[in-house]
């Protein structure tokens, strides 16, 4: 009998311990809250910024920048009910950074704090990301993609009572480890985009600059020919 009560007490303690770290479930069971203690130990620490990256094979990784020291925790979050640690690596960075725009399906822009520039994080090897050197050409107040391998970065300020005037940097990000500046268009008064052909028009201080995307143009011509 004494052994029975000892076994029952041990089971109760185990159950109580498990409940302490269990997920929080809403009454309708449509919401589940996973606290840090429910997740891999690598993310049981304060973080600064994070980014989701979905691979072509369907896997989704979450990158978390931690400790203000450029340490990157990588999690496999494909199945939210079974989140798995992938890696924890140290990036050589000049400062804490924030994730910015996804440049293509294999890179993401990161912005260092305190005005220390920007860089590209190469995710072609998602478990072993590589950081490009910080570059002034990657600095911008906003960023948008030009197809899979292009980046349009805008920087500038707005004067009261006047339309915003910005400088645009056009960057080739085909090789994320060594992005290449294609052109800088100064003092752009207006930007227009023709979505059907993928063309961007920039009206700058030296006149009109046109950024073309030949693959989109070809698709548009083929579609038009097929329709006709």
Secondary structure, DSSP 8 states (H G I E B T S, - for coil): -HHHHHHHHHHHHHHHHHHHTS-EE-TTS--EE--GGGS-GGGSS-EEEEEEEE-TTS-EEEEEEETTTTEEEEEE-SSGGG-EEEEEEE---SS-EEEEEEEETTEEEEEESTT--EEEEE-SSTTS-EE---BGGG--SEEEESSSSEEEEEEEE--TTS--EEEEEEEE-SSGGG-EEEEEEEEE-EEEEETTTTEEEEEETTEEEEE--HHHHHHHHHHHHHH-
